Amino acid sequence: MEGTLKALVGMIVGTVIMIILSVIYFIITLFIVDFSADLLMGTGAKDLYDGYIIIAAALITLGSMLGGSYGLRN
């Protein structure tokens, strides 16, 4: 019973840490994608494409997280 409780607490702590790191990584990726879009399209087109910038950053973050977790399982 004691080993199960330790495993459960470890899993919860690991999950919380992974969520925090994912949010930080998403914010950094969002900044990079936003800066690149401003650089390529100019500042006038930014208002039209804010939703696409967020979707692009989310997909990049998702791909990185899934790719990183898949590599650890092998």
N, C-alpha and C positions, 0 to 999 in steps of 0.2 A: 504494500500500500504506500509506503514511504517513497519508493522508487517511482511509482506512478505519479505521485504528487509533484515530485521534482521534475519529471519529464513534462508535465502539464504546465508548470510555472515557467520552465525553460522555453517551451513552445510559445507561450503567451508573450514573454519578454522578447523573444526573437521576432515574433510577428510585429510587435509594436515598433521595434527598432527598424525593421524592414520598411514599414509604412512611413516612418519619419524620414528615412534615407530616400525613399521613392519620391516624397513630396519635395525634398531639397533638390534632388536630381531633376525633377520636372521643372522647378523654378529656374534652375540654371539653363536647362535646355530651352525653355520658353524665352529667356533673355537672348540666347544665341540665335534662335530662329527669328525672333522679332528684329534683332539687329541686322541679320542677313536680309530679311525682307525689306527693311528700310533702305539698306544699301543698294539692293537690286532694283526695287520699284520706286524708290523715292518716298518722301514723307507724305505726299498728297494722297497716295493710294493706300496708306495704312488703315484709314478708317473703314475702307471697303472690305478689307481682308482680315480683320481681327479674329473672326471665327475660324478661318482657315489656319491662322498662325497657331491658335490654341490646339486645334485638331492635329496639326503637324507635330507639335511638341509632345502631345499625348501619345501619338503613334511611335515616335522615336523613343520615348521613355518606355513604352510597353515592349517594343522590340528589344531594347537593351536589357530590360529586366528578365524577359522570357529567355533571351539568348544566354544571359549569364547564369540563370538557374538551370537551363538545359545542359550547359557545359559542365556543371558541377556534378550532375547525376551519372555521367559516364565514367 
